[in-house]
């Protein structure tokens, strides 16, 4: 009996955060440390309604992510919601619950009373995610893109314009926001598998930098610095010139190509792409964006997966051709291989390497990305994706089969070479390669769209 009790107490302590929460890795802060292990975060996640949409079976959803070794989900708090069939042309939008299923922090319209069911659902969601090894991005606020989104918010006030809500212009709104942040942080303080994002896409519709810094300061003070704070910087790329001292993770949307990583490498912080998903339904588009971003030195990747809906929490919803993005069981298994690839390399000891690959004989089609530790391990990724100007979707992929020759600059020596095709379930067998030094040629296996390789010096 004592042994059983001890085991139960130990499990409870683990679930409730006996481990130190997710943090930048102390050796290489461009990556994460989670439960004692170097970590990159990779997922193909639902459209942010897992908690606020009471009809959504988040346990089945989290089980589905865990089955493919995906370790992240991004979730909104209910201060914002969308309209089914209207917002962004998303069919089955989990962020647009029926009124009866909408769960928010307050008891009805009484903004002075907290809703116990809301916080209970949050805690169960985070606890269950933690039991599956999944990190939860708690996205505290989001831009109100238009008046419709603001008018259906639980904190709507007619004297406040939609582009003034997150701008420190209305003290009562700011006080309400701060009170909500403190309450949610108090409820989630013991979990190790969360980080807080200040605001989703604050670069739209009036969100000010001063307001973001105010909220980050409230989070830092209320949380005591225990959990990481994320800031969503831009769509695409931007150089961060005056970073908020409370922010420990910088996230970008639609960062393809991943210029945002190199532009902000000197900050010595993890750089993530925590949203993409408006580039059509082709799996290869999102698979390439994921591999390309992480092989550029990024630490986090998430694409919107529209196959997760109410009633299809196992990711089997067949969305219409009008859907802005994709998401499939096959894509999630391809991202599983990406995590397996990173488990196979000492990425904490590695950094982006622009010199190891001098090019390919298919330079008009193939892009090359590389990480290395500079002496014994090199990881390269070859792909055919690119931004297509003045075209929708804006990211295209060359899908014909090719077999490029890659020119690599490596020291003389004996090497082991292992090719990975992201559409396959396992890496190819290692082969020996003797290199005389300087520029050498590696011949890739025939592939369509993308492949990767790990080179190890014996």
C-alpha positions as CSV (number, residue, x, y, z in Angstrom):
1,X,0.0,0.0,0.0
2,X,2.8,2.4,0.9
3,X,4.5,1.7,-2.5
4,X,1.3,2.3,-4.4
5,X,0.7,5.6,-2.5
6,X,4.3,6.7,-3.2
7,X,3.8,6.0,-6.9
8,X,0.6,8.0,-7.0
9,X,2.1,10.9,-5.2
10,X,5.1,10.8,-7.6
11,X,2.8,10.8,-10.6
12,X,0.8,13.7,-9.3
13,X,3.9,15.7,-8.6
14,X,5.1,15.1,-12.2
15,X,1.8,16.0,-13.8
16,X,1.6,19.2,-11.6
17,X,5.1,20.4,-12.5
18,X,7.7,18.9,-10.1
19,X,9.9,19.2,-13.1
20,X,11.3,22.6,-14.0
21,X,9.0,24.0,-16.8
22,X,10.0,24.3,-20.4
23,X,13.0,26.6,-20.7
24,X,15.7,27.6,-23.1
25,X,18.5,25.0,-23.1
26,X,21.3,26.2,-20.8
27,X,24.0,25.1,-23.3
28,X,22.4,26.3,-26.4
29,X,19.5,28.8,-25.8
30,X,18.3,28.6,-29.4
31,X,16.7,25.3,-28.3
32,X,14.5,24.1,-25.4
33,X,15.1,21.9,-22.4
34,X,12.0,20.0,-21.3
35,X,11.9,17.4,-18.6
36,X,15.7,17.0,-18.7
37,X,16.0,16.5,-22.4
38,X,17.1,18.8,-25.3
39,X,13.9,19.5,-27.3
40,X,12.5,21.0,-30.4
41,X,8.7,21.5,-30.5
42,X,6.9,20.2,-33.6
43,X,3.2,19.8,-34.3
44,X,0.3,19.9,-36.7
45,X,-2.4,21.3,-34.4
46,X,-6.1,22.2,-34.3
47,X,-7.3,25.8,-34.8
48,X,-6.9,26.9,-31.2
49,X,-10.3,26.1,-29.8
50,X,-9.6,23.0,-27.8
51,X,-10.4,24.6,-24.4
52,X,-13.0,27.3,-25.3
53,X,-15.0,24.9,-27.4
54,X,-16.8,22.7,-25.0
55,X,-17.9,20.3,-27.7
56,X,-14.3,19.5,-28.7
57,X,-13.0,16.2,-27.2
58,X,-9.5,17.3,-26.5
59,X,-8.4,14.0,-25.0
60,X,-8.9,12.3,-28.3
61,X,-7.1,15.1,-30.0
62,X,-4.1,15.0,-27.7
63,X,-4.0,11.2,-28.0
64,X,-3.8,11.7,-31.8
65,X,-0.9,14.1,-31.6
66,X,0.9,11.8,-29.1
67,X,0.5,8.8,-31.4
68,X,2.7,10.6,-34.0
69,X,5.1,11.9,-31.4
70,X,4.1,15.5,-31.8
71,X,4.7,17.5,-28.7
72,X,3.0,20.9,-29.0
73,X,-0.4,22.5,-29.2
74,X,-1.5,26.1,-29.4
75,X,-4.7,27.2,-27.7
76,X,-6.6,30.5,-27.3
77,X,-8.2,31.5,-24.0
78,X,-11.7,32.5,-25.0
79,X,-11.2,36.3,-24.8
80,X,-11.7,36.0,-28.6
81,X,-13.7,33.6,-30.8
82,X,-14.7,33.3,-34.5
83,X,-17.9,32.8,-36.5
84,X,-18.6,29.4,-38.1
85,X,-18.7,29.6,-41.8
86,X,-17.6,33.3,-41.9
87,X,-14.2,33.7,-40.4
88,X,-11.4,33.0,-42.9
89,X,-13.4,30.5,-44.9
90,X,-12.5,27.7,-42.4
91,X,-15.0,24.8,-42.5
92,X,-15.4,23.0,-39.1
93,X,-13.5,25.9,-37.4
94,X,-12.9,24.7,-33.8
95,X,-12.3,28.4,-32.8
96,X,-16.0,29.1,-33.7
97,X,-18.1,27.2,-31.2
98,X,-21.8,27.3,-31.0
99,X,-23.0,29.8,-28.4
100,X,-24.0,26.9,-26.1
101,X,-20.6,25.4,-26.3
102,X,-18.5,28.6,-25.9
103,X,-16.6,28.5,-22.6
104,X,-15.0,31.7,-21.4
105,X,-13.5,33.0,-18.1
106,X,-16.6,34.7,-16.8
107,X,-20.0,33.7,-15.5
108,X,-22.2,34.9,-18.3
109,X,-22.1,38.7,-18.7
110,X,-20.9,39.2,-15.1
111,X,-17.3,40.2,-15.6
112,X,-16.7,40.3,-11.9
113,X,-17.3,36.5,-11.4
114,X,-15.0,33.8,-12.6
115,X,-16.4,30.7,-14.3
116,X,-15.2,27.6,-12.3
117,X,-15.9,25.2,-15.3
118,X,-13.6,27.2,-17.5
119,X,-10.6,27.0,-15.2
120,X,-11.3,23.3,-14.4
121,X,-11.3,22.5,-18.2
122,X,-8.0,24.4,-18.6
123,X,-6.3,22.4,-15.8
124,X,-7.6,19.1,-17.1
125,X,-6.5,20.0,-20.6
126,X,-2.9,21.0,-19.6
127,X,-2.6,18.0,-17.2
128,X,-3.7,15.5,-19.9
129,X,-1.3,17.1,-22.4
130,X,1.5,16.9,-19.9
131,X,0.8,13.2,-19.4
132,X,1.4,12.8,-23.1
133,X,4.6,14.9,-23.2
134,X,2.8,17.7,-25.0
135,X,3.7,21.4,-24.4
136,X,0.8,23.9,-24.5
137,X,1.2,27.4,-25.8
138,X,-1.3,29.4,-23.8
139,X,-2.1,32.3,-26.2
140,X,-3.5,34.9,-23.8
141,X,-4.9,37.4,-26.3
142,X,-5.3,37.9,-30.0
143,X,-5.9,40.8,-32.3
144,X,-9.6,41.5,-32.9
145,X,-9.4,41.6,-36.7
146,X,-12.7,43.4,-37.2
147,X,-15.8,44.6,-35.4
148,X,-17.5,41.3,-35.7
149,X,-14.8,39.5,-33.7
150,X,-14.9,42.2,-31.0
151,X,-18.7,42.2,-30.6
152,X,-18.8,38.5,-29.8
153,X,-16.0,38.8,-27.2
154,X,-17.1,38.2,-23.6
155,X,-15.5,41.6,-22.7
156,X,-17.2,43.6,-25.5
157,X,-18.0,47.2,-24.6
158,X,-19.7,49.4,-27.2
159,X,-17.7,52.5,-26.2
160,X,-14.5,50.7,-27.1
161,X,-13.5,50.4,-30.8
162,X,-12.1,47.0,-32.0
163,X,-8.7,48.5,-32.7
164,X,-8.4,50.1,-29.3
165,X,-9.0,47.0,-27.1
166,X,-5.3,46.0,-26.8
167,X,-3.8,49.5,-26.7
168,X,-3.9,50.8,-23.1
169,X,-6.6,53.4,-24.3
170,X,-9.3,52.2,-22.0
171,X,-8.3,51.6,-18.3
172,X,-11.3,49.4,-17.5
173,X,-10.4,47.0,-20.3
174,X,-6.7,47.0,-19.3
175,X,-7.6,46.3,-15.7
176,X,-9.9,43.4,-16.8
177,X,-7.2,42.0,-19.0
178,X,-4.6,42.1,-16.2
179,X,-7.0,40.6,-13.7
180,X,-7.7,37.7,-16.1
181,X,-4.0,37.1,-16.7
182,X,-3.3,36.9,-13.0
183,X,-6.2,34.5,-12.4
184,X,-5.2,32.1,-15.3
185,X,-1.6,32.1,-14.2
186,X,-2.5,31.3,-10.7
187,X,-4.6,28.3,-11.9
188,X,-1.8,27.0,-14.1
189,X,1.3,27.9,-12.0
190,X,2.3,24.3,-11.1
191,X,2.4,22.9,-14.6
192,X,5.7,22.3,-16.4
193,X,4.4,21.9,-19.9
194,X,3.2,25.4,-20.8
195,X,4.5,28.8,-22.0
196,X,2.5,32.0,-22.4
197,X,2.2,33.9,-25.6
198,X,1.2,37.6,-25.1
199,X,-0.9,38.0,-28.2
200,X,-1.6,36.3,-31.5
201,X,-0.7,38.5,-34.5
202,X,-0.5,41.8,-32.7
203,X,0.8,43.5,-35.9
204,X,-2.9,43.7,-37.0
205,X,-5.6,46.1,-36.0
206,X,-4.3,48.4,-33.4
207,X,-2.4,46.3,-30.9
208,X,0.4,48.5,-29.4
209,X,3.9,47.6,-28.3
210,X,3.3,49.4,-25.0
211,X,0.3,47.2,-24.3
212,X,2.3,44.0,-25.1
213,X,5.1,45.1,-22.8
214,X,2.5,45.9,-20.1
215,X,1.1,42.4,-20.4
216,X,4.5,40.7,-20.5
217,X,5.4,42.6,-17.3
218,X,2.2,41.4,-15.6
219,X,3.0,37.8,-16.6
220,X,6.6,38.0,-15.4
221,X,5.5,39.5,-12.1
222,X,2.6,37.2,-11.4
223,X,4.5,34.0,-12.6
224,X,7.7,34.9,-10.9
225,X,9.7,34.1,-14.0
226,X,8.8,30.4,-13.8
227,X,7.4,29.9,-17.4
228,X,8.6,31.2,-20.7
229,X,6.9,34.2,-22.3
230,X,6.5,34.3,-26.1
231,X,6.0,37.2,-28.4
232,X,4.6,36.9,-31.9
233,X,6.7,39.3,-33.9
234,X,5.6,39.3,-37.6
235,X,4.3,37.4,-40.6
236,X,7.3,36.4,-42.6
237,X,10.5,37.9,-41.1
238,X,11.6,41.0,-39.1
239,X,14.8,41.9,-37.2
240,X,14.0,42.4,-33.5
241,X,15.9,45.6,-32.5
242,X,14.5,46.3,-29.1
243,X,13.5,43.0,-27.5
244,X,11.3,42.9,-24.5
245,X,13.5,41.7,-21.6
246,X,10.6,39.5,-20.3
247,X,10.3,37.6,-23.5
248,X,12.3,34.4,-23.9
249,X,10.8,33.0,-27.1
250,X,10.2,34.9,-30.4
251,X,7.5,33.4,-32.7
252,X,6.8,34.2,-36.3
253,X,4.0,33.3,-38.7
254,X,4.4,32.2,-42.3
255,X,8.2,32.4,-42.0
256,X,8.9,30.7,-45.3
257,X,11.7,30.9,-46.2
258,X,13.0,31.0,-42.6
259,X,14.9,34.3,-42.8
260,X,13.6,35.2,-39.3
261,X,16.0,32.7,-37.7
262,X,19.2,34.1,-39.1
263,X,18.0,37.7,-38.7
264,X,17.6,37.1,-34.9
265,X,20.2,34.4,-34.2
266,X,22.2,36.9,-32.2
267,X,19.5,37.3,-29.6
268,X,20.4,33.9,-28.2
269,X,16.8,32.9,-27.8
270,X,14.6,30.2,-29.4
271,X,12.9,31.3,-32.7
272,X,9.7,29.6,-33.7
273,X,7.2,29.5,-36.5
274,X,4.0,28.9,-34.5
275,X,1.6,29.3,-37.4
276,X,1.4,28.5,-41.1
277,X,-1.6,27.1,-42.9
278,X,-2.9,29.3,-45.7
279,X,-0.9,27.8,-48.5
280,X,-3.3,25.2,-49.8
281,X,-3.9,21.6,-48.8
282,X,-0.8,19.9,-50.2
283,X,1.1,17.9,-47.5
284,X,4.5,18.6,-49.1
285,X,4.1,22.4,-48.5
286,X,3.8,22.1,-44.7
287,X,6.3,19.2,-44.4
288,X,8.9,21.3,-46.3
289,X,8.2,24.4,-44.3
290,X,8.7,22.4,-41.1
291,X,11.9,20.7,-42.1
292,X,13.3,23.9,-43.6
293,X,12.6,26.0,-40.6
294,X,14.2,23.6,-38.1
295,X,17.2,22.9,-40.3
296,X,17.7,26.7,-40.4
297,X,18.1,26.7,-36.6
298,X,14.5,27.2,-35.6
299,X,13.2,25.6,-32.4
300,X,9.5,25.3,-32.9
301,X,7.0,24.6,-35.7
302,X,3.2,24.4,-35.9
303,X,0.9,24.3,-38.9
304,X,-2.9,24.7,-38.7
305,X,-4.4,21.3,-39.2
306,X,-7.9,21.6,-40.4
307,X,-8.6,17.8,-40.2
308,X,-9.3,18.3,-36.5
309,X,-12.9,19.4,-35.9
310,X,-15.7,18.7,-33.4
311,X,-16.6,15.1,-34.0
312,X,-13.3,14.4,-35.8
313,X,-10.8,15.0,-33.0
314,X,-8.8,12.1,-34.4
315,X,-7.9,14.2,-37.4
316,X,-10.1,12.6,-40.0
317,X,-12.3,15.5,-41.1
318,X,-12.5,15.8,-44.9
319,X,-12.4,19.5,-45.5
320,X,-13.7,21.1,-48.7
321,X,-11.5,22.4,-51.5
322,X,-12.2,26.0,-50.3
323,X,-10.2,25.4,-47.1
324,X,-7.3,27.8,-46.8
325,X,-4.9,25.1,-45.7
326,X,-4.5,21.4,-45.1
327,X,-3.6,18.8,-42.5
328,X,-3.7,15.0,-42.8
329,X,-2.8,11.8,-41.0
330,X,0.0,11.4,-43.6
331,X,1.5,14.8,-42.9
332,X,1.5,14.2,-39.1
333,X,3.5,11.0,-39.7
334,X,5.9,12.9,-41.9
335,X,6.4,15.4,-39.0
336,X,7.0,12.4,-36.7
337,X,10.0,11.5,-38.8
338,X,11.3,15.1,-38.5
339,X,11.3,14.7,-34.7
340,X,13.0,11.3,-35.1
341,X,15.7,13.1,-37.3
342,X,16.4,15.6,-34.5
343,X,16.6,12.8,-32.0
344,X,19.3,11.3,-34.2
345,X,21.6,14.4,-34.1
346,X,23.2,16.3,-31.2
347,X,21.4,19.5,-32.2
348,X,22.2,21.3,-29.0
349,X,25.9,21.3,-30.1
350,X,25.0,22.4,-33.7
351,X,24.3,25.7,-35.5
352,X,23.4,26.8,-39.0
353,X,26.2,26.1,-41.4
354,X,26.2,28.0,-44.7
355,X,29.6,26.7,-45.9
356,X,29.3,22.9,-45.8
357,X,27.0,22.8,-48.9
358,X,28.5,24.6,-51.8
359,X,25.5,23.9,-54.0
360,X,23.9,21.2,-56.2
361,X,23.7,20.5,-59.9
362,X,19.9,21.3,-59.6
363,X,20.4,24.8,-58.2
364,X,17.4,26.1,-60.2
365,X,15.1,23.7,-58.3
366,X,16.8,22.6,-55.1
367,X,17.4,24.6,-51.9
368,X,19.9,23.4,-49.3
369,X,19.8,24.0,-45.6
370,X,22.4,22.7,-43.1
371,X,23.3,22.4,-39.4
372,X,26.6,21.2,-38.1
373,X,28.8,21.0,-35.0
374,X,31.8,22.0,-37.2
375,X,33.8,18.9,-36.7
376,X,32.0,15.5,-36.7
377,X,28.3,15.8,-37.5
378,X,26.5,17.6,-40.4
379,X,22.8,17.5,-41.1
380,X,21.5,18.8,-44.5
381,X,18.1,19.2,-46.0
382,X,17.3,19.5,-49.7
383,X,13.9,20.7,-50.9
384,X,12.1,22.2,-53.9
385,X,9.7,24.5,-52.1
386,X,9.6,28.3,-52.7
387,X,7.4,31.3,-52.5
388,X,5.5,31.9,-55.7
389,X,5.0,35.7,-56.3
390,X,1.5,36.9,-57.2
391,X,0.0,33.5,-56.9
392,X,-2.3,31.8,-54.4
393,X,-1.4,29.8,-52.5
394,X,1.8,31.7,-52.1
395,X,4.1,28.7,-51.6
396,X,4.7,26.1,-54.3
397,X,6.6,22.8,-54.6
398,X,8.3,21.2,-57.6
399,X,7.1,17.6,-57.4
400,X,8.9,15.8,-60.2
401,X,11.5,13.2,-59.3
402,X,15.1,14.3,-59.3
403,X,18.5,13.0,-58.1
404,X,20.8,15.9,-57.4
405,X,24.5,15.9,-56.7
406,X,25.5,17.9,-53.7
407,X,28.8,19.6,-53.4
408,X,30.0,19.5,-49.8
409,X,33.1,21.0,-48.1
410,X,34.3,18.6,-45.4
411,X,37.7,17.6,-43.9
412,X,39.4,14.6,-45.2
413,X,38.3,11.4,-43.5
414,X,36.1,8.4,-43.3
415,X,32.4,9.1,-43.0
416,X,29.0,7.5,-42.5
417,X,26.2,8.9,-44.6
418,X,22.5,8.3,-43.9
419,X,19.8,9.6,-46.2
420,X,16.3,10.3,-44.9
421,X,13.2,10.7,-47.2
422,X,10.5,12.5,-45.2
423,X,7.7,10.6,-47.0
424,X,9.2,7.3,-45.8
425,X,8.7,5.9,-42.3
426,X,12.4,5.1,-41.5
427,X,15.8,6.5,-42.6
428,X,17.8,4.6,-45.2
429,X,20.7,2.4,-44.1
430,X,24.0,4.1,-43.4
431,X,26.7,3.9,-46.1
432,X,30.4,4.4,-45.8
433,X,32.0,7.3,-47.7
434,X,35.7,8.1,-47.9
435,X,36.5,11.8,-48.6
436,X,39.8,13.2,-49.7
437,X,39.0,16.7,-48.3
438,X,37.8,19.9,-49.7
439,X,34.9,19.9,-52.1
440,X,33.3,16.5,-52.6
441,X,30.2,15.2,-54.3
442,X,27.4,13.3,-52.6
443,X,24.7,11.8,-54.8
444,X,21.3,11.9,-53.2
445,X,18.8,9.1,-53.7
446,X,16.1,9.8,-56.2
447,X,13.3,11.8,-54.6
448,X,10.4,14.1,-55.2
449,X,10.0,17.3,-53.2
450,X,12.6,16.8,-50.4
451,X,15.2,14.7,-48.7
452,X,17.7,15.0,-45.8
453,X,21.0,13.5,-44.9
454,X,23.1,13.0,-41.7
455,X,26.9,12.8,-42.2
456,X,29.1,11.6,-39.4
457,X,32.8,11.5,-39.3
458,X,34.1,8.1,-38.0
